[in-house]
Amino acid sequence: MWYLCEDYKAYTEPGSVKVPFLVQVGNITGRSGAGTLSAGGVTATVAWDAEGGASEFEVPLQREARVWDEFNPILQRLTLQLKGDQADDRRELIFGLREFRAEGNELVMNGRRTYLRGTHNGVDFPWPAWSLSFG
């Protein structure tokens, strides 16, 4: 039994025609092997030892791929498949396309100014020596 996608990272950038992926392949058998990873019409070789393995490859984006943001949370989906020495597994990869950067003293996501919001409650960190009774 092989365990395919222990972890993956998609390095996305709007306007790019390809998305680089780093895929970690897990191995619960303790035996080494080799095979192929396929996604989005691209095939890459991968080898693993008793601890597992890794592979990097680039998948072309479709022309209509749109960016993700908080108002339009559009996600891209790809099916990743592993075939090889006693290996036959598949996973769905889900990721969003976005660009996040600083411009001067502002944060910008996909070309739009962004504000990070949060909640602050001043009473979340009381000092133990303080007494709340004023009596």
C-alpha positions as CSV (number, residue, x, y, z in Angstrom):
1,M,0.0,0.0,0.0
2,W,1.4,3.4,-1.0
3,Y,0.4,6.7,0.4
4,L,0.5,9.4,-2.3
5,C,0.2,13.0,-1.4
6,E,1.6,13.6,2.0
7,D,1.8,17.2,1.2
8,Y,1.8,19.5,-1.8
9,K,2.6,23.2,-2.5
10,A,1.3,25.2,-5.4
11,Y,3.3,28.3,-6.1
12,T,0.7,30.4,-7.8
13,E,0.9,33.8,-9.5
14,P,-1.8,35.4,-11.6
15,G,-0.8,36.0,-15.2
16,S,1.5,33.0,-15.2
17,V,0.9,30.3,-17.7
18,K,2.1,27.5,-15.4
19,V,1.8,26.6,-11.8
20,P,4.9,24.9,-10.2
21,F,4.0,22.1,-7.7
22,L,6.1,20.4,-5.1
23,V,4.6,17.0,-4.2
24,Q,5.7,14.9,-1.2
25,V,5.1,11.1,-1.7
26,G,4.7,9.1,1.5
27,N,5.6,5.4,1.8
28,I,4.1,3.1,4.5
29,T,5.7,-0.1,3.1
30,G,9.3,0.7,3.8
31,R,10.3,-0.4,0.3
32,S,11.9,1.8,-2.3
33,G,10.3,2.3,-5.7
34,A,9.7,4.6,-8.7
35,G,6.8,5.8,-10.8
36,T,5.1,8.7,-12.5
37,L,3.0,11.6,-11.2
38,S,0.4,13.0,-13.6
39,A,-1.7,16.1,-13.4
40,G,-3.2,18.5,-16.0
41,G,-1.7,16.7,-18.9
42,V,1.9,16.7,-17.5
43,T,3.8,13.6,-16.3
44,A,6.9,13.7,-14.1
45,T,9.0,10.9,-12.7
46,V,9.3,10.3,-9.0
47,A,11.4,7.9,-6.9
48,W,11.0,7.0,-3.3
49,D,12.9,5.3,-0.6
50,A,11.8,3.8,2.8
51,E,11.0,7.3,4.0
52,G,9.2,8.6,0.9
53,G,10.1,10.9,-2.0
54,A,9.4,14.2,-3.7
55,S,8.9,15.6,-7.2
56,E,8.6,19.0,-8.7
57,F,6.7,19.8,-11.9
58,E,4.8,22.6,-13.6
59,V,1.3,22.3,-14.8
60,P,-0.1,24.7,-17.5
61,L,-3.0,26.8,-16.5
62,Q,-6.2,27.0,-18.5
63,R,-6.8,30.4,-20.1
64,E,-10.0,30.9,-18.2
65,A,-8.3,30.4,-14.8
66,R,-9.4,33.2,-12.5
67,V,-7.9,34.7,-9.3
68,W,-9.0,34.0,-5.8
69,D,-9.8,36.7,-3.3
70,E,-12.1,37.1,-0.3
71,F,-15.0,38.4,-2.4
72,N,-14.6,35.8,-5.2
73,P,-13.1,32.7,-3.6
74,I,-12.5,30.8,-6.9
75,L,-10.5,27.6,-6.5
76,Q,-8.7,25.6,-9.1
77,R,-8.8,21.8,-9.1
78,L,-6.5,19.3,-10.5
79,T,-6.4,15.5,-10.2
80,L,-2.9,14.2,-9.3
81,Q,-2.2,10.5,-10.0
82,L,0.6,8.3,-9.0
83,K,1.4,5.1,-10.9
84,G,4.4,2.8,-10.4
85,D,5.9,-0.1,-8.5
86,Q,2.8,-1.4,-6.7
87,A,1.6,2.2,-6.6
88,D,-1.8,3.4,-7.8
89,D,-3.2,6.4,-6.1
90,R,-4.9,9.7,-6.9
91,R,-5.7,12.9,-5.0
92,E,-7.6,16.1,-5.9
93,L,-5.4,19.2,-5.5
94,I,-7.2,22.4,-4.6
95,F,-5.6,25.8,-4.8
96,G,-6.3,29.5,-5.4
97,L,-4.4,31.9,-7.7
98,R,-3.4,35.1,-6.0
99,E,-0.6,37.6,-5.7
100,F,0.0,39.2,-2.3
101,R,2.6,42.0,-1.9
102,A,3.5,45.2,0.0
103,E,3.4,48.5,-1.9
104,G,4.8,51.2,0.3
105,N,2.8,51.0,3.5
106,E,-0.1,49.1,2.0
107,L,-0.9,45.5,1.4
108,V,-2.1,44.6,-2.1
109,M,-3.8,41.3,-3.2
110,N,-4.3,40.8,-7.0
111,G,-3.8,44.6,-7.6
112,R,-6.4,45.6,-5.0
113,R,-5.6,47.3,-1.6
114,T,-6.3,44.9,1.2
115,Y,-7.0,45.5,4.9
116,L,-6.3,42.7,7.4
117,R,-9.1,42.6,9.9
118,G,-9.1,41.1,13.4
119,T,-10.6,41.5,16.8
120,H,-8.9,42.8,19.8
121,N,-10.4,42.4,23.3
122,G,-8.3,44.3,25.8
123,V,-9.5,42.0,28.6
124,D,-8.0,38.9,27.1
125,F,-4.8,39.2,29.0
126,P,-5.5,40.2,32.6
127,W,-2.6,40.5,35.0
128,P,-3.0,38.0,37.8
129,A,-2.0,40.5,40.5
130,W,-4.8,42.9,39.5
131,S,-7.9,42.9,41.6
132,L,-11.3,43.5,39.9
133,S,-13.0,44.5,43.2
134,F,-12.7,48.2,44.0
135,G,-14.4,47.8,47.4
